Structure formats: C-alpha cells, structure tokens
C-alpha cells in the first residue's frame, strides 16, 4: 500500500475513532502498575482488558459504531467463557 494511501487510512481512522490508539495509552498510564499486576495474576485476561478500554475510547469518536460495541461484548465473552471453563476444570 503506497504511503499516501496509508496516511489517508490513518487519518480516516483517527477521525472515526478519536485517536483511540493515543488516548488509550494516555488513559492507561495512571494505572500502569495495576495493569502490570493484572498481567501477573490473570495473564489470560489482561489483554482483553486493554482492548476493551481501547474499544471504549473508540466509541468517543463514533458512539453508534455497532462494531465497537460488538467487539467489547466479544472480548468480554472470551474472558467469561475462559473463567467458566477454568472453574469447571478446577
């Protein structure tokens, strides 16, 4: 993909998603130690937590984007399913 196409894609996404890539980092900074602890105690769930935060921030730019809402539900469901299976096996 030519650089101009990439720049155009990035600009469109930044507008639609309110620069969620940047704001997620800024918003998570105050709780970076908590996120690190989450990774230590629940490595299967920490990534989903970060992605859900990112999807929530994206909704600030486009609150009616159904894909973001479905993604949040999907990532949460993955954790719930994992925990249910872990509880059954444990």
N, C-alpha and C positions, 0 to 999 in steps of 0.2 A: 504494500500500500504506500503510495507516494506521501511524503511528509505533509504536503498541503492537505491531503485527504485525512491524514491522522489529526492534524491541527483542527480541521473542521469538525471531525467526530468528537474530539476532546471538548471543544468549545460548546458544541450542542449538548453534550452530556453534562458539562459544568453548569450550563444554564438550567437544564431539566432537573438535575439532582442537587442543585445548590452547593456545588463544590464539596460534596459529601466526603470525598477522598481526603480533603484537607481538614474539614471540620471534625471528622471522626477522630483524627489524630489529636487535634486540639482539645476536644471534649474528653477524650480518654486520658489525657496527660495527668489530671489531678488524681486519678485512681489507678495509675500505672502499677503501683505496688499491689493493689488489690487484684488487678488483672494477672499479675505475675503469680500471686498466691492461688488464684483460681486455676491457673495453668498447672500449678504443682498439685493441688488437691483434686482437680477434676479436668485432666487434660482432654478428655473426650468432649467436654462442653465449652471450654473457653473460647475456641474459635467461633462457635455458633453465637456466643455472647457478643463478640466483636462484630460479626457480620450483621446480627440483628440491630446493634447500635448503628451501624452504617446504613442499614435499610431505613431505620427511623429518621436518620438525618436526611436521607434522600427524600423522604416524604415532606420535608420542609420546603423543598423546591417544587414538588408536584404531589400534593396531598391526596389526589384522586387517582394516582397511578396504582392500579389494581395489582400489577406485577410485584411491586414492592410489598404490598400487604400480603400477597400470597407467599412471597419469599420468606417474610417474617414467620408466617404460620408454618411453612415448610421446615425452616431451620429449628423452630421450637419443637415441632413434631419429631424431628430426628432425635433430639435430646430426650424427649418424653419416652419415645419408643426404646431408646437405649437404656434409660433408667428402669423402665418396666421389665425389660429382659434381664437386666442385671439383678433386680430384686427377685425375679423368678429363679434365676440360676444360683443366687446367693443363699 
